[in-house]
Amino acid sequence: MSLLNGSLALDLTDLKGQFCGKLLRDFGLEVIKVEPPGGDPVRHLGPFKDNEPGLERSLRFAYLNAGKESLTLDITRPAGFELLLRLAEQADVLLESAAPGTFDFEALRGRNSRLVITSVTGFGQTGPHRDYLCPDIVGFAMGGLMYISGDAALPPVKAPETQSYYFASIYAAFGTLLALWQRGNDGQGRAVDVSIQEAIASQEHLIRNFGFDGHSVARHGSQHEYVAPANIFPASDGYIYLFVTRAHWKLFLDFWGDHPAELDEPEWLDNDFRRNRADELNEMVASFTRPFERENLAERLQRAGVPCLAVNSPTAFIQDEQVRERGLLGAVQHAALGDYPQTSFPLLVDSQREPPLPPPLLGQHTREVLSGRLGLSSGEIERLVAQGIL
C-alpha cells in the first residue's frame, strides 16, 4: 500500500514531530532521520528495553522512527549544513521542529523550489508566543484541553504521554500530503506551519461552545456532559464503559431485570432528567455492574443493543480478538531490541496493511545515503567521520 512510493522526506524533528515522519513512512515515503553524530535526543528517552538505557534501546525512539533510515550529520557546522542542502535538492519534504527562525527556509527553497517544508512548533512560526518553549504539558494546557480534563472537584489533569505532540504530528502529516498534492498542480513547494496549541484546540468542543454561546465547559471526569448513565463503571475484574441514551434506556432496563422500580417511571426516559441525576443513577448502575466480568458484561450488553465496552489494559488490548483479526500488531526484529510486537499503520487500503518495520541503528544508512545520493567517495566519507561531521 505504498501510496507515496518514490518520494523522499528528510526528518530533522525532535519529539514534537517524529510521529509525523512515522506516518509519512507508513504511507510509503522514504524517510531519512537526520541525527547528530551522538544520536537523536529521543534515543536517550525511556522507557528502555529491560530498563537498561542505551542508544539502541529506547522503545520510544523505536516506535516513532520505525522504518526510517538513519543518517548522522552535524548540521550545525558549515560542511554538515551544506550536505543537508545537497540532500534537500533531491528531497520532496523536509520536516523540522526547531525554534522558529532556526532554519533558513529561503536557502532551502533556493536549492529546491519544489521542497515542502513542514514545521511543528509549540505556537507556530508567528505571533507573540512563537518563541515560547513547549513541552507536551504546555501544548495540552494552552490548547484548552487540560482545562476540561479530570474531576470537577480537583485541579485539571494532563493526559498520559505526549498527546499534544501526536495531535500536531497528525495535522503535520495531513498538511504535508495536501502540499504535495498541490505541488502536483503548480510545481511549487510550500511551507506547512503547524502549531501544537492550535492542533489541541481543534480537537475539542471547548472553544466552539464558548465562542458561540459563552458556555464554558466544566470538568466532568469520565461522566459524559449530556448523557447518563455514560461513564466508567466497575466490574469484578476491571472496568467497563457504558453509554445509554434515550434510544438505549428501555433496552438497558430490560437487560437489568431487577432494576429499581422507580427507573420505570416515564420521566427517566428523558436524557436531561437522567443527566441531572447522574450521581444517584451512577451509584445504582455501579451496584449492578460490579459482580460481572467486564468482557462478559460488555458482550451481553452489545447483544442487547446497548453500547458497552471493556476498558482495556495494554495487555488486554494485545490479546483482543478484534486486534488480532485485523492484524494490527506485527513482529519485527532488531539487533538490540530482539523480536517484539509493534503496531502497524492503523488503517487498511484495499484490505491491505503495511507491515511494521524496525527502527534504524544510529547512523546505519549514513554511508549508503551519502555515497548513493550525493556521490561521496569512501575517502571523503572517512574524512567527514574523522572531522566529527558524521
Secondary structure as a PSIPRED ss2 file (coil, helix, strand):
# PSIPRED VFORMAT (PSIPRED V4.0)

   1 M C   1.000  0.000  0.000
   2 S C   1.000  0.000  0.000
   3 L C   1.000  0.000  0.000
   4 L C   1.000  0.000  0.000
   5 N C   1.000  0.000  0.000
   6 G C   1.000  0.000  0.000
   7 S C   1.000  0.000  0.000
   8 L E   0.000  0.000  1.000
   9 A E   0.000  0.000  1.000
  10 L E   0.000  0.000  1.000
  11 D E   0.000  0.000  1.000
  12 L C   1.000  0.000  0.000
  13 T C   1.000  0.000  0.000
  14 D C   1.000  0.000  0.000
  15 L C   1.000  0.000  0.000
  16 K C   1.000  0.000  0.000
  17 G C   1.000  0.000  0.000
  18 Q H   0.000  1.000  0.000
  19 F H   0.000  1.000  0.000
  20 C H   0.000  1.000  0.000
  21 G H   0.000  1.000  0.000
  22 K H   0.000  1.000  0.000
  23 L H   0.000  1.000  0.000
  24 L H   0.000  1.000  0.000
  25 R H   0.000  1.000  0.000
  26 D H   0.000  1.000  0.000
  27 F C   1.000  0.000  0.000
  28 G C   1.000  0.000  0.000
  29 L C   1.000  0.000  0.000
  30 E E   0.000  0.000  1.000
  31 V E   0.000  0.000  1.000
  32 I E   0.000  0.000  1.000
  33 K E   0.000  0.000  1.000
  34 V E   0.000  0.000  1.000
  35 E E   0.000  0.000  1.000
  36 P C   1.000  0.000  0.000
  37 P C   1.000  0.000  0.000
  38 G C   1.000  0.000  0.000
  39 G C   1.000  0.000  0.000
  40 D C   1.000  0.000  0.000
  41 P H   0.000  1.000  0.000
  42 V H   0.000  1.000  0.000
  43 R H   0.000  1.000  0.000
  44 H H   0.000  1.000  0.000
  45 L C   1.000  0.000  0.000
  46 G C   1.000  0.000  0.000
  47 P C   1.000  0.000  0.000
  48 F E   0.000  0.000  1.000
  49 K H   0.000  1.000  0.000
  50 D H   0.000  1.000  0.000
  51 N H   0.000  1.000  0.000
  52 E C   1.000  0.000  0.000
  53 P C   1.000  0.000  0.000
  54 G C   1.000  0.000  0.000
  55 L C   1.000  0.000  0.000
  56 E C   1.000  0.000  0.000
  57 R C   1.000  0.000  0.000
  58 S E   0.000  0.000  1.000
  59 L H   0.000  1.000  0.000
  60 R H   0.000  1.000  0.000
  61 F H   0.000  1.000  0.000
  62 A H   0.000  1.000  0.000
  63 Y H   0.000  1.000  0.000
  64 L H   0.000  1.000  0.000
  65 N C   1.000  0.000  0.000
  66 A C   1.000  0.000  0.000
  67 G C   1.000  0.000  0.000
  68 K C   1.000  0.000  0.000
  69 E E   0.000  0.000  1.000
  70 S E   0.000  0.000  1.000
  71 L E   0.000  0.000  1.000
  72 T E   0.000  0.000  1.000
  73 L C   1.000  0.000  0.000
  74 D C   1.000  0.000  0.000
  75 I C   1.000  0.000  0.000
  76 T C   1.000  0.000  0.000
  77 R C   1.000  0.000  0.000
  78 P H   0.000  1.000  0.000
  79 A H   0.000  1.000  0.000
  80 G H   0.000  1.000  0.000
  81 F H   0.000  1.000  0.000
  82 E H   0.000  1.000  0.000
  83 L H   0.000  1.000  0.000
  84 L H   0.000  1.000  0.000
  85 L H   0.000  1.000  0.000
  86 R H   0.000  1.000  0.000
  87 L H   0.000  1.000  0.000
  88 A H   0.000  1.000  0.000
  89 E H   0.000  1.000  0.000
  90 Q H   0.000  1.000  0.000
  91 A C   1.000  0.000  0.000
  92 D C   1.000  0.000  0.000
  93 V E   0.000  0.000  1.000
  94 L E   0.000  0.000  1.000
  95 L E   0.000  0.000  1.000
  96 E E   0.000  0.000  1.000
  97 S C   1.000  0.000  0.000
  98 A C   1.000  0.000  0.000
  99 A C   1.000  0.000  0.000
 100 P C   1.000  0.000  0.000
 101 G C   1.000  0.000  0.000
 102 T C   1.000  0.000  0.000
 103 F C   1.000  0.000  0.000
 104 D C   1.000  0.000  0.000
 105 F H   0.000  1.000  0.000
 106 E H   0.000  1.000  0.000
 107 A H   0.000  1.000  0.000
 108 L H   0.000  1.000  0.000
 109 R H   0.000  1.000  0.000
 110 G H   0.000  1.000  0.000
 111 R H   0.000  1.000  0.000
 112 N C   1.000  0.000  0.000
 113 S C   1.000  0.000  0.000
 114 R C   1.000  0.000  0.000
 115 L C   1.000  0.000  0.000
 116 V E   0.000  0.000  1.000
 117 I E   0.000  0.000  1.000
 118 T E   0.000  0.000  1.000
 119 S E   0.000  0.000  1.000
 120 V E   0.000  0.000  1.000
 121 T E   0.000  0.000  1.000
 122 G C   1.000  0.000  0.000
 123 F C   1.000  0.000  0.000
 124 G C   1.000  0.000  0.000
 125 Q C   1.000  0.000  0.000
 126 T C   1.000  0.000  0.000
 127 G C   1.000  0.000  0.000
 128 P C   1.000  0.000  0.000
 129 H C   1.000  0.000  0.000
 130 R C   1.000  0.000  0.000
 131 D C   1.000  0.000  0.000
 132 Y C   1.000  0.000  0.000
 133 L C   1.000  0.000  0.000
 134 C C   1.000  0.000  0.000
 135 P C   1.000  0.000  0.000
 136 D H   0.000  1.000  0.000
 137 I H   0.000  1.000  0.000
 138 V H   0.000  1.000  0.000
 139 G H   0.000  1.000  0.000
 140 F H   0.000  1.000  0.000
 141 A H   0.000  1.000  0.000
 142 M H   0.000  1.000  0.000
 143 G C   1.000  0.000  0.000
 144 G C   1.000  0.000  0.000
 145 L C   1.000  0.000  0.000
 146 M H   0.000  1.000  0.000
 147 Y H   0.000  1.000  0.000
 148 I H   0.000  1.000  0.000
 149 S C   1.000  0.000  0.000
 150 G C   1.000  0.000  0.000
 151 D C   1.000  0.000  0.000
 152 A C   1.000  0.000  0.000
 153 A C   1.000  0.000  0.000
 154 L C   1.000  0.000  0.000
 155 P C   1.000  0.000  0.000
 156 P C   1.000  0.000  0.000
 157 V C   1.000  0.000  0.000
 158 K C   1.000  0.000  0.000
 159 A C   1.000  0.000  0.000
 160 P C   1.000  0.000  0.000
 161 E C   1.000  0.000  0.000
 162 T C   1.000  0.000  0.000
 163 Q H   0.000  1.000  0.000
 164 S H   0.000  1.000  0.000
 165 Y H   0.000  1.000  0.000
 166 Y H   0.000  1.000  0.000
 167 F H   0.000  1.000  0.000
 168 A H   0.000  1.000  0.000
 169 S H   0.000  1.000  0.000
 170 I H   0.000  1.000  0.000
 171 Y H   0.000  1.000  0.000
 172 A H   0.000  1.000  0.000
 173 A H   0.000  1.000  0.000
 174 F H   0.000  1.000  0.000
 175 G H   0.000  1.000  0.000
 176 T H   0.000  1.000  0.000
 177 L H   0.000  1.000  0.000
 178 L H   0.000  1.000  0.000
 179 A H   0.000  1.000  0.000
 180 L H   0.000  1.000  0.000
 181 W H   0.000  1.000  0.000
 182 Q H   0.000  1.000  0.000
 183 R H   0.000  1.000  0.000
 184 G H   0.000  1.000  0.000
 185 N H   0.000  1.000  0.000
 186 D H   0.000  1.000  0.000
 187 G C   1.000  0.000  0.000
 188 Q C   1.000  0.000  0.000
 189 G C   1.000  0.000  0.000
 190 R C   1.000  0.000  0.000
 191 A E   0.000  0.000  1.000
 192 V E   0.000  0.000  1.000
 193 D E   0.000  0.000  1.000
 194 V E   0.000  0.000  1.000
 195 S E   0.000  0.000  1.000
 196 I H   0.000  1.000  0.000
 197 Q H   0.000  1.000  0.000
 198 E H   0.000  1.000  0.000
 199 A H   0.000  1.000  0.000
 200 I H   0.000  1.000  0.000
 201 A H   0.000  1.000  0.000
 202 S C   1.000  0.000  0.000
 203 Q C   1.000  0.000  0.000
 204 E C   1.000  0.000  0.000
 205 H C   1.000  0.000  0.000
 206 L H   0.000  1.000  0.000
 207 I H   0.000  1.000  0.000
 208 R H   0.000  1.000  0.000
 209 N H   0.000  1.000  0.000
 210 F H   0.000  1.000  0.000
 211 G H   0.000  1.000  0.000
 212 F H   0.000  1.000  0.000
 213 D H   0.000  1.000  0.000
 214 G C   1.000  0.000  0.000
 215 H C   1.000  0.000  0.000
 216 S C   1.000  0.000  0.000
 217 V C   1.000  0.000  0.000
 218 A C   1.000  0.000  0.000
 219 R C   1.000  0.000  0.000
 220 H C   1.000  0.000  0.000
 221 G C   1.000  0.000  0.000
 222 S C   1.000  0.000  0.000
 223 Q C   1.000  0.000  0.000
 224 H C   1.000  0.000  0.000
 225 E C   1.000  0.000  0.000
 226 Y C   1.000  0.000  0.000
 227 V C   1.000  0.000  0.000
 228 A C   1.000  0.000  0.000
 229 P C   1.000  0.000  0.000
 230 A E   0.000  0.000  1.000
 231 N E   0.000  0.000  1.000
 232 I E   0.000  0.000  1.000
 233 F E   0.000  0.000  1.000
 234 P E   0.000  0.000  1.000
 235 A E   0.000  0.000  1.000
 236 S C   1.000  0.000  0.000
 237 D C   1.000  0.000  0.000
 238 G E   0.000  0.000  1.000
 239 Y E   0.000  0.000  1.000
 240 I E   0.000  0.000  1.000
 241 Y E   0.000  0.000  1.000
 242 L E   0.000  0.000  1.000
 243 F E   0.000  0.000  1.000
 244 V C   1.000  0.000  0.000
 245 T C   1.000  0.000  0.000
 246 R H   0.000  1.000  0.000
 247 A H   0.000  1.000  0.000
 248 H H   0.000  1.000  0.000
 249 W H   0.000  1.000  0.000
 250 K H   0.000  1.000  0.000
 251 L H   0.000  1.000  0.000
 252 F H   0.000  1.000  0.000
 253 L H   0.000  1.000  0.000
 254 D H   0.000  1.000  0.000
 255 F H   0.000  1.000  0.000
 256 W C   1.000  0.000  0.000
 257 G C   1.000  0.000  0.000
 258 D C   1.000  0.000  0.000
 259 H C   1.000  0.000  0.000
 260 P C   1.000  0.000  0.000
 261 A H   0.000  1.000  0.000
 262 E H   0.000  1.000  0.000
 263 L H   0.000  1.000  0.000
 264 D H   0.000  1.000  0.000
 265 E C   1.000  0.000  0.000
 266 P H   0.000  1.000  0.000
 267 E H   0.000  1.000  0.000
 268 W H   0.000  1.000  0.000
 269 L H   0.000  1.000  0.000
 270 D C   1.000  0.000  0.000
 271 N H   0.000  1.000  0.000
 272 D H   0.000  1.000  0.000
 273 F H   0.000  1.000  0.000
 274 R H   0.000  1.000  0.000
 275 R H   0.000  1.000  0.000
 276 N C   1.000  0.000  0.000
 277 R C   1.000  0.000  0.000
 278 A H   0.000  1.000  0.000
 279 D H   0.000  1.000  0.000
 280 E H   0.000  1.000  0.000
 281 L H   0.000  1.000  0.000
 282 N H   0.000  1.000  0.000
 283 E H   0.000  1.000  0.000
 284 M H   0.000  1.000  0.000
 285 V H   0.000  1.000  0.000
 286 A H   0.000  1.000  0.000
 287 S H   0.000  1.000  0.000
 288 F H   0.000  1.000  0.000
 289 T H   0.000  1.000  0.000
 290 R C   1.000  0.000  0.000
 291 P C   1.000  0.000  0.000
 292 F C   1.000  0.000  0.000
 293 E C   1.000  0.000  0.000
 294 R H   0.000  1.000  0.000
 295 E H   0.000  1.000  0.000
 296 N H   0.000  1.000  0.000
 297 L H   0.000  1.000  0.000
 298 A H   0.000  1.000  0.000
 299 E H   0.000  1.000  0.000
 300 R H   0.000  1.000  0.000
 301 L H   0.000  1.000  0.000
 302 Q H   0.000  1.000  0.000
 303 R H   0.000  1.000  0.000
 304 A C   1.000  0.000  0.000
 305 G C   1.000  0.000  0.000
 306 V C   1.000  0.000  0.000
 307 P C   1.000  0.000  0.000
 308 C E   0.000  0.000  1.000
 309 L E   0.000  0.000  1.000
 310 A E   0.000  0.000  1.000
 311 V C   1.000  0.000  0.000
 312 N C   1.000  0.000  0.000
 313 S C   1.000  0.000  0.000
 314 P H   0.000  1.000  0.000
 315 T H   0.000  1.000  0.000
 316 A H   0.000  1.000  0.000
 317 F H   0.000  1.000  0.000
 318 I H   0.000  1.000  0.000
 319 Q H   0.000  1.000  0.000
 320 D C   1.000  0.000  0.000
 321 E H   0.000  1.000  0.000
 322 Q H   0.000  1.000  0.000
 323 V H   0.000  1.000  0.000
 324 R H   0.000  1.000  0.000
 325 E H   0.000  1.000  0.000
 326 R C   1.000  0.000  0.000
 327 G C   1.000  0.000  0.000
 328 L C   1.000  0.000  0.000
 329 L E   0.000  0.000  1.000
 330 G E   0.000  0.000  1.000
 331 A E   0.000  0.000  1.000
 332 V E   0.000  0.000  1.000
 333 Q E   0.000  0.000  1.000
 334 H E   0.000  0.000  1.000
 335 A C   1.000  0.000  0.000
 336 A C   1.000  0.000  0.000
 337 L C   1.000  0.000  0.000
 338 G E   0.000  0.000  1.000
 339 D E   0.000  0.000  1.000
 340 Y E   0.000  0.000  1.000
 341 P E   0.000  0.000  1.000
 342 Q E   0.000  0.000  1.000
 343 T E   0.000  0.000  1.000
 344 S C   1.000  0.000  0.000
 345 F C   1.000  0.000  0.000
 346 P C   1.000  0.000  0.000
 347 L C   1.000  0.000  0.000
 348 L C   1.000  0.000  0.000
 349 V E   0.000  0.000  1.000
 350 D C   1.000  0.000  0.000
 351 S C   1.000  0.000  0.000
 352 Q E   0.000  0.000  1.000
 353 R C   1.000  0.000  0.000
 354 E C   1.000  0.000  0.000
 355 P C   1.000  0.000  0.000
 356 P C   1.000  0.000  0.000
 357 L C   1.000  0.000  0.000
 358 P C   1.000  0.000  0.000
 359 P C   1.000  0.000  0.000
 360 P C   1.000  0.000  0.000
 361 L C   1.000  0.000  0.000
 362 L C   1.000  0.000  0.000
 363 G C   1.000  0.000  0.000
 364 Q C   1.000  0.000  0.000
 365 H C   1.000  0.000  0.000
 366 T H   0.000  1.000  0.000
 367 R H   0.000  1.000  0.000
 368 E H   0.000  1.000  0.000
 369 V H   0.000  1.000  0.000
 370 L H   0.000  1.000  0.000
 371 S H   0.000  1.000  0.000
 372 G H   0.000  1.000  0.000
 373 R H   0.000  1.000  0.000
 374 L H   0.000  1.000  0.000
 375 G C   1.000  0.000  0.000
 376 L C   1.000  0.000  0.000
 377 S C   1.000  0.000  0.000
 378 S H   0.000  1.000  0.000
 379 G H   0.000  1.000  0.000
 380 E H   0.000  1.000  0.000
 381 I H   0.000  1.000  0.000
 382 E H   0.000  1.000  0.000
 383 R H   0.000  1.000  0.000
 384 L H   0.000  1.000  0.000
 385 V H   0.000  1.000  0.000
 386 A H   0.000  1.000  0.000
 387 Q C   1.000  0.000  0.000
 388 G C   1.000  0.000  0.000
 389 I C   1.000  0.000  0.000
 390 L C   1.000  0.000  0.000
